[in-house]
Amino acid sequence: MKILLVHQNFPGQFLHLAPALIARGHEVLGLTDEKNQRPAPDKVPVVRYKAPEPADLPAMLGRTYCEYTDRGWLAARGCRALRDRHGFTPDLILGHSGWGETLFLREIYPEAKLLVYAELMYRTRGQDVGFDPEISPDSDEGRAGTVARSAHLIQGLVQADAGLSPTRYQADSFPPELRQKLTVIHDGIDTDTVRPNPQAELALPNGRVLRAGDEVLSYVSRSLEPYRGFHRFMRALPGVMQARPDAQVVLVGGDGVSYGGKPKDAATWKEKMLTELSGQLDLSRIHFLDRVPYPTYLALLQVARVHCYLTYPFVLSWSLTEAMAAGCHIVASDTEPVREVIRDGENGRLVPFFDQPALEAALIRALAGDPEAARMQEAARADMVRGYDLNRVCLPRLIDWVESFGPAGSGG
């Protein structure tokens, strides 16, 4: 088949799928935003559509839809050029629906099968909206904005022949009439690479080297922000560090915002929390690494005695499943997306998101050497190898799913 993969941050979730489809004999082309600087996988050609200009739109309920329809039309124009100037007509399109890029592709390629990566449906109740009143109080205005921000996601899946979600929780965020179009297949974890390493070392910027077995507490998020429980984690540190005077705390994550908004009284959430906790933390034992290369991130997971993962009811982070594959002892929030992979006392510890004493106690116990830790770590890794392994489980299922929409025998 001729397959078009569409993602403004290509390769995104198609990092492994794209080259695997080429290896199967398919002709694969990636379409992405012209400003995207992420490298494409080897042998995967990529073309770029014109990036949307910053829109001077009022703060209206339809703002998101306007922004994403503009992006969708620019992506469609790029496809029109592919069709008219270069004769490229795909048999199948698979695109991430989150930014509107798939909205008008049916009009350019009416004969192609259209599949969407349906990452999450915004909901006014039961998910992130109103979950954390301290950060974002529930309101009629907030719920109305959430409904409005859902329009392009609904339209994208209605138009599609089928959709793909990485977890049951994320698929179930869509209403039942659309949920039936979705197949759940995780993106996959390379458990041959992400695995325990007793010889792992992590060199910190101050010159100190942490090694597997050291008393290390890790926290990872794309951005240090409330959606991933950064404020709850930081507030636990004074008690944890007092109880464990040899513990080293390492945080990976940028200072920007990936989800939600910026704090009203500080430039970043990191600045806000350090100000709130001024005088309560031994900053010589807290190491903020910002965003790091993948080998550094993996080394952190491999040296950590305890990995803390907190999240609102929202998209499940790759970092949790990779921490499990690395054999980390996990202390995580007892929120719905986490419960899909962590079973309390079996392959990790769960604590209520808002129970600060429970989080502190769980982290202290884990750093001190939980006698059940080794058993839970082995179970966590076994779960990832059995159900989430990239090459043996997830990638073969993803390939089968894509090829099921092509002519019989389309696979190589």
C-alpha positions as CSV (number, residue, x, y, z in Angstrom):
1,M,0.0,0.0,0.0
2,K,0.9,3.7,-0.3
3,I,0.5,5.0,3.3
4,L,0.5,8.6,4.5
5,L,1.3,9.2,8.2
6,V,0.3,12.6,9.4
7,H,1.6,14.2,12.6
8,Q,2.7,17.8,13.4
9,N,5.5,16.4,15.5
10,F,6.3,13.5,13.2
11,P,7.3,10.7,13.9
12,G,5.5,11.1,17.3
13,Q,3.6,7.8,18.0
14,F,4.7,6.5,14.6
15,L,8.4,6.3,15.4
16,H,8.5,2.5,15.2
17,L,5.5,1.9,13.0
18,A,6.8,3.9,10.0
19,P,10.0,1.9,9.4
20,A,8.3,-1.3,10.2
21,L,5.7,-0.7,7.5
22,I,8.5,0.1,5.0
23,A,10.1,-3.2,5.9
24,R,6.9,-4.9,5.1
25,G,7.0,-3.5,1.5
26,H,4.7,-0.6,1.9
27,E,5.5,2.9,0.5
28,V,5.4,5.2,3.5
29,L,5.4,9.0,3.5
30,G,5.3,11.3,6.5
31,L,3.6,14.7,6.5
32,T,4.5,17.2,9.2
33,D,4.6,20.9,10.2
34,E,7.5,22.7,8.5
35,K,8.8,23.9,11.9
36,N,9.0,20.4,13.3
37,Q,12.7,19.7,14.1
38,R,12.4,16.1,15.2
39,P,14.4,13.7,13.2
40,A,12.5,11.1,11.1
41,P,13.4,7.4,11.3
42,D,15.9,6.1,8.8
43,K,14.5,5.5,5.3
44,V,11.2,7.3,6.1
45,P,10.7,10.2,3.6
46,V,9.0,13.3,5.0
47,V,7.3,16.3,3.4
48,R,6.2,19.4,5.2
49,Y,3.1,21.6,5.1
50,K,3.2,25.3,5.8
51,A,3.0,26.1,9.5
52,P,-0.1,28.1,10.6
53,E,0.5,31.8,11.3
54,P,-0.2,32.8,14.9
55,A,-3.9,33.6,15.0
56,D,-5.0,36.9,16.5
57,L,-8.3,35.4,17.8
58,P,-10.5,36.7,20.6
59,A,-10.8,34.5,23.7
60,M,-13.9,32.9,22.4
61,L,-15.2,29.3,22.8
62,G,-14.5,28.5,19.2
63,R,-10.9,29.6,19.3
64,T,-9.4,26.1,19.4
65,Y,-11.6,24.9,16.6
66,C,-10.6,27.9,14.5
67,E,-6.9,27.3,15.1
68,Y,-7.1,23.6,14.3
69,T,-9.3,24.0,11.2
70,D,-6.6,26.4,9.9
71,R,-3.9,23.7,10.6
72,G,-6.2,21.1,9.0
73,W,-6.6,23.2,5.8
74,L,-2.8,23.8,5.6
75,A,-2.2,20.0,5.9
76,A,-4.9,19.4,3.2
77,R,-3.3,22.0,0.9
78,G,0.0,20.1,1.4
79,C,-1.7,16.9,0.4
80,R,-3.3,18.6,-2.6
81,A,0.2,19.6,-3.8
82,L,1.3,16.0,-3.3
83,R,-1.6,14.8,-5.4
84,D,-1.5,17.4,-8.2
85,R,2.2,18.1,-8.6
86,H,3.7,14.7,-7.6
87,G,1.0,12.2,-8.3
88,F,1.0,10.8,-4.8
89,T,-2.3,9.3,-3.9
90,P,-2.3,7.1,-0.7
91,D,-4.3,4.0,-0.2
92,L,-4.4,4.7,3.5
93,I,-3.9,7.7,5.8
94,L,-3.1,7.4,9.5
95,G,-3.0,10.8,11.3
96,H,-3.1,12.1,14.8
97,S,-6.4,13.8,15.3
98,G,-5.4,16.0,18.2
99,W,-4.5,19.2,16.2
100,G,-7.0,19.0,13.3
101,E,-4.6,17.8,10.7
102,T,-6.9,15.0,9.4
103,L,-10.1,17.2,9.2
104,F,-10.1,17.8,5.4
105,L,-8.0,15.0,4.1
106,R,-11.1,13.1,3.0
107,E,-11.8,15.9,0.6
108,I,-8.4,15.6,-1.0
109,Y,-8.2,11.8,-1.0
110,P,-11.8,10.5,-1.0
111,E,-10.9,7.0,-2.0
112,A,-8.2,6.5,0.8
113,K,-9.0,4.7,4.0
114,L,-8.7,7.3,6.8
115,L,-7.5,6.2,10.2
116,V,-6.9,8.5,13.2
117,Y,-4.8,8.2,16.3
118,A,-7.4,9.1,18.9
119,E,-5.3,10.0,22.0
120,L,-8.0,11.4,24.3
121,M,-11.4,12.9,24.3
122,Y,-11.9,15.9,26.5
123,R,-14.7,15.5,29.0
124,T,-16.4,18.0,31.4
125,R,-16.6,15.5,34.3
126,G,-14.6,12.5,35.5
127,Q,-11.3,13.6,34.0
128,D,-8.9,16.5,34.4
129,V,-11.5,19.3,34.4
130,G,-12.3,20.2,38.0
131,F,-10.1,17.4,39.3
132,D,-7.7,19.7,41.2
133,P,-9.6,22.7,42.6
134,E,-6.5,24.3,43.9
135,I,-5.1,24.8,40.4
136,S,-8.2,25.0,38.3
137,P,-11.6,25.3,40.1
138,D,-14.6,23.7,38.4
139,S,-16.8,26.2,36.7
140,D,-19.5,26.5,34.1
141,E,-17.1,28.5,31.9
142,G,-14.4,25.8,32.2
143,R,-16.8,23.0,31.2
144,A,-18.2,25.0,28.3
145,G,-14.6,25.6,27.1
146,T,-14.0,21.8,27.3
147,V,-17.1,21.1,25.2
148,A,-15.9,23.6,22.6
149,R,-12.4,22.1,22.5
150,S,-13.8,18.7,21.8
151,A,-15.4,19.6,18.5
152,H,-12.4,18.8,16.2
153,L,-11.8,15.5,18.0
154,I,-15.4,14.4,17.5
155,Q,-15.4,15.5,13.9
156,G,-12.1,13.8,13.2
157,L,-13.3,10.4,14.5
158,V,-16.7,10.7,12.8
159,Q,-15.0,11.1,9.5
160,A,-12.5,8.3,10.0
161,D,-13.0,4.7,9.0
162,A,-11.5,3.6,12.4
163,G,-9.3,4.9,15.2
164,L,-6.5,3.8,17.5
165,S,-6.0,4.5,21.2
166,P,-3.0,3.4,23.3
167,T,-4.9,2.5,26.5
168,R,-8.4,1.4,27.5
169,Y,-8.7,4.5,29.7
170,Q,-8.0,6.8,26.8
171,A,-10.3,4.9,24.4
172,D,-13.1,5.0,27.0
173,S,-12.9,8.8,27.2
174,F,-14.8,8.8,23.9
175,P,-18.6,8.5,23.9
176,P,-19.9,5.0,23.3
177,E,-21.1,5.8,19.7
178,L,-17.5,6.7,18.8
179,R,-15.8,4.3,21.1
180,Q,-16.9,1.4,19.0
181,K,-14.6,2.7,16.2
182,L,-11.5,2.4,18.3
183,T,-9.0,-0.3,18.7
184,V,-6.7,-0.3,21.8
185,I,-3.0,-1.0,21.1
186,H,-0.2,0.5,23.1
187,D,2.6,2.2,21.3
188,G,5.0,-0.3,22.8
189,I,8.1,-0.4,25.1
190,D,11.4,-1.7,23.8
191,T,12.0,-3.9,26.8
192,D,15.3,-5.1,25.3
193,T,16.6,-1.6,25.7
194,V,14.6,-0.5,28.7
195,R,15.6,-3.0,31.3
196,P,17.2,-3.2,34.7
197,N,21.0,-2.5,34.7
198,P,22.9,-3.1,37.9
199,Q,25.9,-1.3,36.4
200,A,24.0,1.8,35.5
201,E,25.5,5.2,36.4
202,L,24.2,8.8,36.1
203,A,26.6,11.7,36.2
204,L,25.0,14.8,37.7
205,P,25.9,18.4,36.6
206,N,27.7,18.9,39.9
207,G,30.0,16.0,39.2
208,R,28.5,13.5,41.5
209,V,27.9,10.1,40.0
210,L,24.8,8.1,41.1
211,R,24.8,4.3,40.8
212,A,22.2,1.6,40.8
213,G,21.6,0.8,44.5
214,D,22.0,4.3,45.7
215,E,19.2,6.0,47.5
216,V,17.8,7.9,44.5
217,L,14.2,9.2,44.1
218,S,13.3,10.0,40.5
219,Y,10.5,12.1,39.0
220,V,10.0,12.5,35.2
221,S,7.6,14.6,33.2
222,R,7.8,16.4,29.9
223,S,7.1,19.6,31.9
224,L,7.1,20.2,35.6
225,E,3.5,21.0,36.1
226,P,0.4,20.1,38.2
227,Y,-1.1,17.8,35.6
228,R,1.7,15.4,36.4
229,G,1.5,16.1,40.2
230,F,4.6,18.2,40.4
231,H,3.2,20.4,43.2
232,R,2.2,17.3,45.2
233,F,5.6,15.7,44.7
234,M,7.5,18.9,45.7
235,R,5.4,19.3,48.9
236,A,6.3,15.7,49.9
237,L,10.0,16.4,49.7
238,P,10.6,18.3,53.0
239,G,9.3,15.3,55.0
240,V,10.9,12.7,52.8
241,M,14.3,14.3,52.8
242,Q,14.3,14.9,56.6
243,A,13.4,11.2,57.1
244,R,16.0,10.0,54.5
245,P,19.0,12.3,55.0
246,D,21.1,10.4,52.3
247,A,18.4,10.5,49.6
248,Q,19.2,12.2,46.3
249,V,16.2,13.5,44.3
250,V,16.5,13.8,40.6
251,L,13.8,15.5,38.4
252,V,13.6,15.5,34.7
253,G,11.3,17.9,32.9
254,G,11.1,21.3,31.2
255,D,10.0,24.5,32.8
256,G,7.3,25.2,30.3
257,V,3.7,24.0,30.3
258,S,2.6,20.9,28.2
259,Y,-0.9,20.7,29.8
260,G,-3.0,23.2,31.7
261,G,-1.8,26.7,32.3
262,K,1.0,28.7,33.8
263,P,0.9,29.8,37.5
264,K,-0.6,33.2,38.1
265,D,2.1,34.3,40.6
266,A,5.3,33.0,39.1
267,A,7.1,32.5,35.8
268,T,7.1,28.7,36.1
269,W,5.6,26.0,38.4
270,K,9.2,25.1,39.5
271,E,9.8,28.7,40.6
272,K,6.4,28.8,42.4
273,M,7.1,25.6,44.3
274,L,10.6,26.5,45.3
275,T,9.3,29.8,46.6
276,E,6.5,28.1,48.5
277,L,9.0,25.7,50.1
278,S,11.8,28.1,50.6
279,G,13.9,27.1,53.6
280,Q,12.3,23.7,53.8
281,L,14.5,21.9,51.2
282,D,18.1,20.8,51.1
283,L,18.7,22.0,47.6
284,S,22.1,20.4,47.5
285,R,20.3,17.0,47.2
286,I,17.7,18.0,44.7
287,H,18.8,18.0,41.1
288,F,16.7,19.5,38.3
289,L,18.0,18.2,35.0
290,D,15.5,19.9,32.6
291,R,14.9,17.8,29.5
292,V,17.7,15.3,28.8
293,P,18.8,12.9,26.1
294,Y,17.2,9.5,26.1
295,P,20.3,7.7,27.4
296,T,20.5,10.0,30.4
297,Y,16.8,9.5,31.1
298,L,17.2,5.8,30.9
299,A,20.2,5.8,33.2
300,L,18.1,7.7,35.7
301,L,15.4,5.0,35.7
302,Q,18.0,2.3,36.1
303,V,19.7,4.0,39.1
304,A,16.6,5.0,40.9
305,R,15.6,3.1,44.0
306,V,12.1,4.7,43.8
307,H,10.3,6.3,40.9
308,C,7.3,8.6,41.6
309,Y,4.6,9.0,39.0
310,L,1.6,11.3,39.7
311,T,-1.0,12.3,37.2
312,Y,-4.5,13.8,36.9
313,P,-7.0,11.5,35.1
314,F,-5.4,12.1,31.7
315,V,-3.2,10.6,29.1
316,L,-0.9,8.0,30.5
317,S,2.8,8.9,30.2
318,W,5.3,6.7,28.4
319,S,7.6,7.4,31.4
320,L,5.5,5.2,33.7
321,T,5.5,2.2,31.4
322,E,9.2,2.6,30.7
323,A,9.9,2.9,34.4
324,M,8.1,-0.4,34.9
325,A,10.1,-2.0,32.1
326,A,13.3,-0.7,33.7
327,G,12.4,-2.5,36.9
328,C,11.7,0.6,39.0
329,H,9.9,0.4,42.3
330,I,6.9,2.6,41.6
331,V,5.0,4.9,43.9
332,A,2.1,6.4,41.8
333,S,-1.1,8.2,42.1
334,D,-4.3,6.2,42.5
335,T,-5.9,7.7,39.5
336,E,-7.8,5.8,36.8
337,P,-5.2,5.8,34.0
338,V,-2.6,4.6,36.4
339,R,-4.8,1.7,37.7
340,E,-4.8,0.3,34.2
341,V,-1.1,-0.7,34.7
342,I,-0.4,-0.5,38.4
343,R,-2.0,-2.9,40.9
344,D,-1.4,-1.7,44.4
345,G,0.9,-4.0,46.3
346,E,1.4,-6.3,43.3
347,N,3.6,-4.3,40.9
348,G,3.8,-1.0,42.7
349,R,2.3,1.2,45.4
350,L,-0.7,3.5,44.8
351,V,-1.5,6.5,47.0
352,P,-4.5,9.0,46.7
353,F,-3.4,12.0,44.6
354,F,-4.4,14.5,47.3
355,D,-3.2,12.6,50.4
356,Q,0.1,14.3,51.1
357,P,0.9,12.3,54.3
358,A,0.3,9.0,52.4
359,L,2.6,10.0,49.6
360,E,5.3,11.0,52.0
361,A,5.0,7.7,53.9
362,A,5.0,5.7,50.8
363,L,8.2,7.4,49.4
364,I,10.0,7.1,52.8
365,R,9.1,3.5,53.1
366,A,10.3,2.8,49.6
367,L,13.6,4.7,50.0
368,A,14.2,2.9,53.3
369,G,14.0,-0.4,51.4
370,D,10.5,-1.8,51.2
371,P,10.9,-5.6,51.8
372,E,8.3,-6.2,49.1
373,A,10.0,-4.0,46.5
374,A,12.0,-6.7,44.7
375,R,8.8,-8.8,44.1
376,M,6.9,-5.8,42.9
377,Q,9.7,-4.6,40.6
378,E,9.9,-8.1,39.0
379,A,6.1,-8.1,38.5
380,A,6.1,-4.6,36.9
381,R,8.8,-5.6,34.4
382,A,7.1,-8.9,33.7
383,D,3.8,-7.1,32.9
384,M,5.6,-4.8,30.4
385,V,7.4,-7.7,28.7
386,R,4.2,-9.8,28.5
387,G,1.7,-7.1,27.4
388,Y,3.6,-4.0,26.2
389,D,6.7,-5.2,24.5
390,L,7.3,-3.2,21.3
391,N,8.8,-5.9,19.0
392,R,6.9,-9.0,20.2
393,V,3.5,-7.7,21.1
394,C,2.6,-4.1,20.2
395,L,4.3,-3.5,16.9
396,P,3.0,-6.8,15.3
397,R,-0.5,-5.8,16.4
398,L,-0.2,-2.3,15.0
399,I,1.0,-3.6,11.7
400,D,-1.8,-6.2,11.5
401,W,-4.3,-3.4,12.4
402,V,-3.0,-1.1,9.6
403,E,-2.8,-3.8,7.0
404,S,-6.4,-5.0,7.8
405,F,-7.6,-1.9,6.0
406,G,-5.8,-2.6,2.8
407,P,-6.4,-5.2,0.0
408,A,-5.9,-8.8,0.9
409,G,-2.3,-9.7,1.0
410,S,-1.1,-6.1,1.2
411,G,1.7,-7.0,3.7
412,G,5.2,-7.8,2.5
